[in-house]
Amino acid sequence: MRDLLILVAIGLGTYGLRAAFLVRARPAPPAALARLLPHVGPAVLAAITVPALLAPRGAMSVGDTLPALLAAATAWLLWRRTRSLPVALLGALGLSSLMAWVLP
């Protein structure tokens, strides 16, 4: 029951924060907030991907981290060369699959 109350409180807090921008009379956020908003997306993406790259199974080890880092580097290099996201993702997926097959 306690967990349910915590989840409800988190949900209400999230809803309240999002609704605050809709209820306000001004359609644009304050200038200080507007300067920071473009950085939210990259920060969230980094917060999700960096732990997944450095500790894919929850703990850092060379055997797990190296293939993930090589696949990420391959994706970046392919994207820079081709400017095609599908090519970059499929190339990195292929390298990752090959490394999982070759390395135990």
VENLINDA-V378184 format. One line per field, one symbol per residue. phi: phi as a letter, one per 40 degrees, with the letter a starting at -180 (. if undefined). psi: psi as a letter, one per 20 degrees, with the letter a starting at -180 (. if undefined). burial: 1 if it has 24 or more other ideal C-beta (glycine too) atoms within 12 Angstrom, else 0. Layout:
phi=???
psi=???
burial=???
This chain:
phi=.ccccccccccccccccccdcccdcccbcdccccccdcccdcccccccccccccbcbgacaccccdcccccccccccccccbfbcdcccccccccccccccccc
psi=hghghghgggghgggghhhhhhhqhphqrqgghhhhhiigghggghhghghhghmhjiqpqhhhgghgghgghgggghghgikoggggghghgggggghhhgq.
burial=00000000000000000000000000000000000000000000000000001001000000010011111101100100000000010011001100000000
